[in-house]
């Protein structure tokens, strides 16, 4: 079974497609660093939409999501954006944890796994 890597760099690929499964790297809001949790979450979900499209799938095929937030007090703020984005009736298994992220400018990081038909 082949492996296809998308946006590959020296350290990691942004997306890996293996068989009928797509794995994304954790996405942070590079263009919205330092912005609100709401703005960073919107940016990340836009990035995920683009990566999933390039891999041949979309958010309706999500299997799993892992979300890291730097402050659990922003959980509801992040969820408001997530809930408006996620495909109704196709919600993935999900975990959300508080964690110190790579830079204090990032308050949210999201990685997903999706199926490809």
C-alpha positions in Angstrom: 0.0 0.0 0.0 1.4 3.4 -1.0 2.1 6.3 1.3 1.6 9.9 0.0 3.0 12.8 1.9 1.7 16.4 1.4 3.6 19.5 2.3 6.7 17.6 3.3 9.5 19.3 5.1 12.7 18.2 6.8 11.0 17.6 10.1 7.5 16.5 9.2 4.8 16.3 6.6 1.6 18.3 7.1 -0.5 15.4 5.9 0.2 11.7 5.2 -2.2 9.5 3.2 -1.9 5.8 3.7 -4.5 3.6 2.0 -7.9 5.1 2.7 -6.7 7.1 5.8 -5.5 10.7 6.1 -3.4 11.8 9.0 -2.7 15.5 9.6 0.1 17.0 11.7 -1.0 19.2 14.6 -2.1 22.5 13.0 -1.5 25.9 14.7 -2.6 29.2 13.4 0.6 30.4 11.8 -1.0 33.4 10.2 -2.9 34.3 13.4 -0.3 33.8 16.0 -1.1 35.9 19.1 -4.8 36.3 18.1 -7.8 35.2 20.1 -8.7 31.5 20.6 -11.7 32.1 18.3 -9.5 33.6 15.5 -6.9 30.9 15.9 -9.5 28.1 15.9 -11.1 29.5 12.7 -7.6 29.7 11.0 -6.7 26.2 12.0 -10.0 24.8 10.7 -9.5 26.6 7.4 -6.0 25.0 7.2 -7.5 21.6 7.9 -10.2 22.1 5.3 -7.4 22.8 2.7 -5.3 19.9 3.8 -8.2 17.5 3.7 -9.2 18.7 0.3 -5.7 18.2 -1.0 -5.7 14.7 0.4 -9.0 13.9 -1.4 -11.4 14.0 1.6 -13.3 16.5 3.8 -14.5 17.1 7.3 -17.6 14.8 6.9 -15.1 11.9 6.8 -13.3 12.7 10.1 -12.6 9.7 12.3 -10.7 11.3 15.1 -9.6 14.7 16.3 -7.1 15.7 19.0 -7.2 19.3 20.3 -4.7 20.9 22.5 -5.5 24.3 24.2 -3.1 26.3 26.3 -5.8 27.3 28.8 -8.8 25.1 29.6 -10.7 28.3 30.5 -10.9 28.9 26.7 -12.6 25.5 26.1 -16.1 27.0 25.5 -14.6 29.6 23.2 -12.8 27.0 21.1 -15.9 24.7 21.1 -18.1 27.5 19.7 -16.0 27.6 16.6 -15.5 23.8 16.4 -19.3 23.1 16.8 -20.1 25.5 13.9 -17.5 23.9 11.7 -17.9 20.2 12.3 -20.2 18.2 9.9 -23.5 17.5 11.7 -24.1 13.8 12.2 -20.4 13.1 11.3 -18.7 14.2 14.5 -15.4 12.3 15.1 -14.1 10.7 18.2 -12.3 13.6 20.0 -10.0 14.4 22.8 -9.2 17.9 24.1 -6.5 18.5 26.6 -4.7 21.5 28.2 -1.1 21.7 27.2 1.8 24.1 26.9 2.2 24.6 23.1 5.4 25.3 21.1 5.0 29.0 21.4 3.0 31.2 23.8 1.6 32.9 20.7 -0.3 29.7 19.9 -3.3 28.9 22.1 -4.9 26.0 20.0 -3.5 23.1 18.1 -5.6 20.5 16.2 -4.8 17.2 14.5 -7.3 15.0 12.7 -7.6 11.6 11.1 -10.0 11.2 8.2 -11.1 8.5 5.8 -10.9 8.8 2.0 -13.6 7.1 -0.1 
